[in-house]
Amino acid sequence: MGGGCRCGTSEEVAPPLQQNFMIPKKEINMVSDMAKWKRSQAYADYMGFILTLNEGVRGKKLTCEYKVSEPIEKLVALLNTLDRWIDETPPVDQPSRFGNKAFRTWYAKLDQEAEKLVATVIPKHLADAAPEVAVYLKESVGNSTRIDYGTGHEAAFAAFLCCLCKIGVLRVDDQMAIVFKVFNRYLEVMRKLQKTYRMEPAGSQGVWGLDDFQFLPFIWGSSQLIDHPNLEPRHFVDEKVVNENHKDFMFLECILFITEMKTGPFAEHSNQLWNISAVPSWSKVNQGLIRMYKAECLEKFPVIQHFKFGSLLPIQPVTS
């Protein structure tokens, strides 16, 4: 899909991939390895994928009409299963308020079932890809040792979707559904995990970070608002505007969740976002967030050291 991560066009039948799938593994072990990551095919494809989706949702509401293919429906069903498992795994009584240990029980189930879940989404002739792709799904829900969640986990979910594009399961005309249906459902499930098990923010920059847990919905959400006839960046700090419009816009959905989870003045608990509300246009916000995402997430060793590389997202230098 654009910039390297190509989704198949809707007409073509996915060619049988002459590909040796592999279990993805860590390659970035020290700070000096970061240069290897920035030059990699994986980085080019990942970023290309993010930017293609950024264009795909530009000026569009969550509630607008778009094509929903069978793989999209199956991905939503997969996420619904994860959601149901949360209901079946209530938090346990424990002395510490944060990091409820029941998360580990929930995670163990995903760890066990991930390949089967992924196999429900991909066609039989691509069954060999399931173990590789499933690794990204398992990495996308937080860390079971630390019971935390952050932008590196979110990146693993985007990588999971990028891999499904690369094997031809998701196509170019699935773009809007990838963000509005699949990623949005993923966000709902992650918020439920964060709330239910009181997960810690992974590597949070506290008040200086954009958000404790997510980043991509702010990028894609700001793109949705580009050229909006009356909603400007200054409006997202207005409670009434958020309440009336959050169902249409991912960015406002994020703001609503923050205000539900945090107390006190917005300018204090979410200083970076408060600063963004002073930017004159949504396209400036969008461009700034993309730059910030690269600098604060993709170019930070503590985030990228956990990223895994395989045959679909290779560590090899870009070949263009």
KETI-756415 format. One record per residue: residue in three letters; x, y, z of N, C-alpha, C in turn. Coordinates in steps of 0.2 Angstrom, whole numbers, plus 2048, in hexadecimal, padded with zeros to 3 digits. Example, Ala and Ser with C-alpha at 12.3 -4.5 7.8 and 13.67 -1.06 7.14 Angstrom:
ALA8427E482783E7EA8278427F0827 SER8407F58238447FB824840800827 
END
This chain:
MET8047FA800800800800804806800 GLY80580A7FB8098107FA81080F7FE GLY8158127FB81B8137FE81E80C800 GLY81C8077FC81F8007FE81A7FB800 CYS8157FD8058117F880780B7F8803 ARG80B7F47FD8067F47F88017EF7FA CYS7FB7F27FA7F57ED7FA7F37EB7F3 GLY7F17E57F27EF7E37EC7E97E77E9 THR7E87E87E37E27EC7E07DC7E77E1 SER7D67E97E17D17E57E27D07E07DD GLU7D27E17D67D07DC7D17D57D67D1 GLU7DB7D87D37E07D27D27DF7CD7D7 VAL7E07C67D57E07C17DA7E77C17DD ALA7E77C17E37EE7C17E77F27BB7E4 PRO7F87BC7E17FC7B77DE7FF7B37E4 PRO8007AC7E28037A87E880A7AB7E9 LEU80B7AD7F08117B07F18177AB7F2 GLN81C7AC7EE8227A87EE8267AB7F4 GLN8247A97FA8277AD8008287A8805 ASN82E7A880982F7A480E82D7A9814 PHE8287A78178267AB81D82A7A9823 MET82B7AD82882F7AB82E82C7AF834 ILE82E7AC83A82C7AF8408307B6841 PRO82D7BB8418307C28428347C2849 LYS83A7C584883E7C684E8417CD84F LYS8447CE8558477D585784D7D6853 GLU84F7DC8508557DD84D8587E3850 ILE8557E78538577EE8568597ED85D ASN85F7EB85E8627E98658657EF869 MET8687F386586B7F986886A7FF864 VAL86B80586786A80B86486D80C85D SER87380985C87680A856873806850 ASP86E80185286A7FE84D86480284A MET86380884D85D80C84B85E80E844 ALA86480F84186681183A86380C836 LYS8648058388627FF83485B7FF833 TRP85780183885080183884D807833 LYS85080D83484E81283084F811828 ARG85480D82785680B82085280581D SER84F80282284C7FB8208457FC81C GLN8447F681883E7F58148387F6819 ALA8397F381F8337F38248317FA825 TYR8367FF827835806828831809822 ALA83480881C83180B816829809815 ASP8288028168227FF81581D80181B TYR81F80182181B80382681980B826 MET81E80F82481C81682481881781E GLY81981481881581481280E812814 PHE80D80D81780680B81980381081D ILE80681382280381882780181E823 LEU80582081E80482681A7FE825815 THR7FE81F8127F981D80D7F281D811 LEU7F281B8177EB81B81A7EA82281C ASN7EF82681E7EE82D8207EA83181A GLU7EC82F8147E983280E7E282F80D GLY7E182980E7DB82580D7D5828811 VAL7D782A8177D182D81B7D083481C ARG7D48388187D483F8187CD842816 GLY7CB84681B7C584981A7BF84581B LYS7C083E81D7BA83A81D7B8838825 LYS7B18388267AF83682D7AF82F82E LEU7AF82D8347AF8268367A8823834 THR7A382783479C82583279B82482B CYS79F82682679E82781F79D82081C GLU79B81F81679B8188137A1816810 TYR7A38108117A980D80D7A880680D LYS7AC8038087AC7FC8077AE7F880D VAL7AB7F280F7AD7EE8147AE7E7811 SER7B47E58107B57DE80D7B57D9812 GLU7B57D38107B57CD8147BB7CD819 PRO7C17CE8177C67CE81C7C67D3821 ILE7C37D98207C17DE8247BC7DC82A GLU7B77D88277B27D682C7B57D0831 LYS7BA7CC82E7BD7C78327C27CA837 LEU7C57D08357CA7D383A7C67D6840 VAL7C07D983E7BB7DC8437B97D6848 ALA7B77D08457B57CA8497BB7C884E LEU7C17C884B7C77C784F7C87CB855 LEU7C77D28547C77D78597C17D685E ASN7BC7D485C7B67D38607B77CD865 THR7BB7C88627BD7C28667C17C586C LEU7C67C986B7CB7CB8707C77CF875 ASP7C27D38737BD7D78777BA7D287C ARG7B77CD8797B37C887D7B77C5882 TRP7BE7C38817C27C08857C37C588B ILE7C37CC88A7C47D08907BE7CF895 ASP7B87CF8927B27CE8967B37C789A GLU7B67C28977B77BC89A7BC7BB89F THR7C07C189F7C67C18A47C67C78A8 PRO7C27C78AD7C17CD8B17C77CF8B5 PRO7C97D58B77CF7D78BB7CE7D38C2 VAL7D47D18C47D57CE8CB7D67D38D0 ASP7D47D18D67D57D58DC7DD7D58DE GLN7E07DB8DE7E77DB8E07E97E18E3 PRO7EE7E28E77F07E88EA7F17EE8E6 SER7F57ED8E07F77F28DC7F17F48D7 ARG7F07FB8D77EB7FD8D37EC7FC8CB PHE7F27FD8C97F47FD8C27F77F68C0 GLY7F67F48BA7F97EE8B77F57E88BA ASN7EF7E78B97EB7E18BC7EE7DB8B8 LYS7EF7D68BD7F27D08BA7EE7CC8B6 ALA7E77CD8B67E37C98B27E57CA8AA PHE7E87D08A97EA7D18A27EF7CB89F ARG7F37C98A47F77C38A27F37BD8A0 THR7ED7BC8A37E97B68A17E67B789A TRP7E47BE8997E17C08937E67BF88E TYR7EC7C188F7F17C188A7F37BA888 ALA7F37B688D7F57AF88C7F17AB887 LYS7EA7AD8877E57AB8837E77AD87B LEU7E87B387B7EA7B68747F17B3872 ASP7F57B28767FC7AF8747FB7A8871 GLN7F67A48747F479E8727F079D86C GLU7EC7A286B7E77A28667E97A685F ALA7EE7AA8607EF7AF85B7F07AC854 GLU7F37A78537F47A484C7ED7A2849 LYS7E979F84E7E379C84B7DE7A2849 LEU7DF7A784D7DB7AE84C7DD7B0845 VAL7E37B18447E67B483E7E47AF838 ALA7E47A98397E27A48347DB7A5831 THR7D77A88367D07A98347CF7AF82F VAL7D47B382F7D47B982B7D77B8824 ILE7DC7B38237E07B381D7DE7AC819 PRO7DE7AC8137DB7A780F7E07A1810 LYS7DD79B80E7E179580F7E879580B HIS7E87978057EE7978027F479B805 LEU7F279F80A7F77A480D7F87A1814 ALA7F579B8167F679981D7FD799820 ASP80279881C80979881E80B79F821 ALA8077A481F8097AB8228067AC829 ALA8027A882B7FE7A98328037AA837 PRO8087A683880D7A683E8117AD83E GLU8137AF8388167B58378127BB839 VAL80C7BC8368087C18378057C183E ALA8047BB8418017BB8488067BE84D VAL80C7BE84C8117C185180F7C9852 TYR80D7CC84D80C7D384D8057D4851 LEU8017D08507FA7D08547FC7D085C LYS8007CB85D8027C98648067CF867 GLU8097D386380D7D88668097DF866 SER8037DF8647FF7E58637FB7E6869 VAL7FB7E286E7F67E38747F97E587B GLY7FF7E687B8037E88818077E3883 ASN80B7E48888107E088B80E7DC891 SER80E7D589180B7D189680F7D189D THR8157D289C81A7D38A28197D98A6 ARG8197DF8A28197E58A58117E88A6 ILE80D7E48A28067E68A28057EE8A0 ASP8097EF89B8097F68988077F6891 TYR8057FC88E8037FD887806803885 GLY80880487E80B80A87C80B80A874 THR80E80F87180E81086A81280B866 GLY81680786A81A8018668157FC865 HIS8107FB86A80B7F68698067F8863 GLU8047FE86380080185E803800857 ALA80A80185780E80085180D7F984E ALA80D7F485380D7ED8518067EC84E PHE8017EF8507FB7EE84D7FA7F0846 ALA7FD7F68457FE7F983E8027F583A ALA8077F283D80C7ED8398087E7837 PHE8047E483C7FF7DF83A7FB7E0834 LEU7F87E68347F47E882E7F87E9828 CYS7FE7EB8298027EC8238047E5820 CYS8057E18248077DA8228017D781E LEU7FB7D88217F57D581D7F47D8816 CYS7F67DF8167F77E280F7FC7DF80B LYS8027DD80D8077DB8098067D4807 ILE8027D080A8007C98087FA7C9804 GLY7F77CF8037F17D07FE7EA7CF801 VAL7EA7CE8087E47CD80B7E07D380C LEU7E37D880D7E07DF80D7E27E2806 ARG7DD7E68047DF7E97FD7DE7F17FD VAL7E07F47F87E07FB7F77D97FE7F9 ASP7D47FB7F77CD7FE7F87CB7FC7FF ASP7CF7F98037CD7F880A7D07FE80F GLN7D380380C7D68088107D280B816 MET7CC80D8147C88118197C580C81E ALA7C480681C7C18018217C77FF825 ILE7CD7FF8237D37FD8277D380282D VAL7D280882C7D380D8317CC80E835 PHE7C780E8327C08108357BD80A838 LYS7BE8048357BB7FE8387C07FA83C VAL7C67F883A7CA7F483D7CE7F8842 PHE7D27FD8407D68008457D280384B ASN7CC8068497C780984E7C5804853 ARG7C37FE8507C17F98557C77F685A TYR7CD7F68577D37F585B7D47FA860 LEU7D380085F7D38058647CF804869 GLU7C88028687C380186D7C57FC871 VAL7C87F686E7CA7F18727D07F2877 MET7D57F68747DB7F88787D97FD87E ARG7D480187D7D18068827CE802888 LYS7CB7FC8857C77F888A7CD7F488E LEU7D27F288B7D87EF88E7DB7F3893 GLN7DC7F98917E07FE8957DC80089C LYS7D580189B7D08028A07D07FC8A5 THR7CE7F68A27CD7F08A67D27EE8AA TYR7D87EE8A77DE7EB8AB7E37F18AD ARG7E07F78AD7E47FD8AF7EC7FC8AD MET7EC7FC8A67F37FB8A37F78018A4 GLU7FE8018A58028068A580480989E PRO80580F89D80781189780F80F896 ALA81080C89081780A88F81B81088D GLY82181189182581688F82281D88E SER81D81E89281982589281E82B893 GLN81D83088F82083689181C83B895 GLY81783889881383B89D80F841899 VAL81084789C80C84D89A80F84F893 TRP81684D89281984F88C81884B886 GLY81584588781384188180D84387E LEU80B8418788058438757FF840879 ASP80083987A7FA83587E7FE82F881 ASP7FB82D8867FE82788A7FF821886 PHE7FA8208817F981987E7FA819877 GLN7F781E8737F681E86C7F9824868 PHE7FB8238627FD82885E7F9828857 LEU7F98228547F682284D7EF82584C PRO7EB8248517E48278507E482F850 PHE7E98328537EA8398527EC83B84B ILE7F18378487F38398417ED83883D TRP7EA83283C7E48308387DE83583A GLY7DD8368407D883A8427D8841840 SER7DE8448407DF84B83E7DE84B836 SER7E08468337DF84682B7D884682A GLN7D484282E7CD84282D7CA84982D LEU7CD84E8317CA8548327CD85A82D ILE7D18588297D485D8247CE85F820 ASP7CE86681F7C986A81C7C286981E HIS7C28678257BB8678287B886E828 PRO7B286F8267AF8768257AF87A82B ASN7AE8778317AE87B8377B287983D LEU7B487283D7B88708437BF872842 GLU7C28768467C98788467CD87584C PRO7D387484B7D78718517D5874858 ARG7D487B8587D287E85E7CC87B862 HIS7C887885D7C28758607C286F864 PHE7C886B8637C88648667C886586E VAL7CA86B8717CB86B8787C486E87B ASP7BF86E8767B88708787B486A879 GLU7B28698807AE8638827A886287D LYS7A486787C79E86787879F864871 VAL7A486786E7A68658677A885E867 VAL7AC85C86C7AE85586C7A885086D ASN7A485287279E84E87379984D86D GLU79985286979485286379784F85D ASN79E84E85D7A184C8577A6846857 HIS7A684385D7AB83E85E7AA83885A LYS7A38368597A28308557A483084E ASP7A583784B7A78378447AF838843 PHE7B28398497B983B8487BE83884D MET7C283484B7C783084F7CB834854 PHE7CD83A8527D183F8567CD84185C LEU7C684285B7C28448617C083F865 GLU7C08388637BF8328677C583286B CYS7CB8338697D183386D7D1838873 ILE7CE83E8717CE8438767C984187B LEU7C383F8797BE83D87E7C1837883 PHE7C48328807C782D8857CC83088A ILE7D08358887D583888C7D183C892 THR7CC8408907C88438957C483F89A GLU7C38398977BF83489C7C48318A1 MET7CB83089F7D082D8A37D48318A7 LYS7D48388A57D883D8A97D48428AC THR7D68458B27D384A8B67D78508B5 GLY7D48568B67D785C8B67D78608B0 PRO7DA8668AF7DA8698A97DE8668A3 PHE7DB86689D7DE8638987E5865896 ALA7E686C8977ED86F8957F286C89A GLU7F08698A07F58668A47F685F8A3 HIS7F185B8A27F28548A17F485289A SER7F28568957F485588E7F785B88B ASN7FD85D88D80086388B801863884 GLN80485E88180585D87A7FF85E875 LEU7FA85B8777F485C8737F1863874 TRP7F186687A7EF86C87B7F3871876 ASN7F98708767FD8748717FB87386A ILE7F986D8687F786C8617F1870860 SER7ED8718657E68748637E787B861 ALA7ED87E8627EF8858607F1885858 VAL7F287F8557F587F84E7EF88184A PRO7F08858457EA8888417E688383D SER7E987E83A7E587A8357E7872837 TRP7E286E8357E38678367E8864831 SER7E986782B7EF8648277F586582B LYS7F686B82E7FC86D8327FD868838 VAL7F786783B7F78628417FA85B83E ASN7F78598397F8852836800852834 GLN80285783080985682E80E856835 GLY80C85A83A81085B840810854844 LEU80A85184480A84B84780E845844 ILE80E84583D81284083A81984183B ARG81B84783B82284983D824846844 MET81F84884982084685082083F851 TYR81B83B84D81B83484D82283184C LYS82583384682B83084483183284A ALA83183884C83683A851835837858 GLU82E83685A82D83486182B82D862 CYS82A82A85C82882285D82D81E858 LEU82D82085283181B84D83881C84E GLU83A822851842823851844822858 LYS84081F85D84281F864844817865 PHE84A81686784C80F86884880B86D PRO84680F87384280B87883B808874 VAL83980B86F83380986C834804867 ILE83980586283B80185D83F7FB85E GLN8427FB8648467F48668417EE866 HIS83B7EF8678367EA8688337E8861 PHE8347EC85C8317EA8558347E4852 LYS8307E084F8337DA84C8327DA845 PHE8377D68428387D683B8387CF838 GLY8357CF8328347C882F8357C8828 SER8317C48248327C481D82D7CA81A LEU8287CC81D8237D181B8257D881D LEU8287D982382B7DF8258337DE826 PRO8377DE82183E7DC8218427E2824 ILE8477E082784C7E482A8517E6824 GLN8517E381F8567E48198557EB817 PRO85A7EE8148597F58128557F680C VAL8517FB80B84C7FC80684F7FB7FF THR84B7F87FB84E7F67F484A7FA7EF SER84A8017EF8478047EA84C8087E6 
END
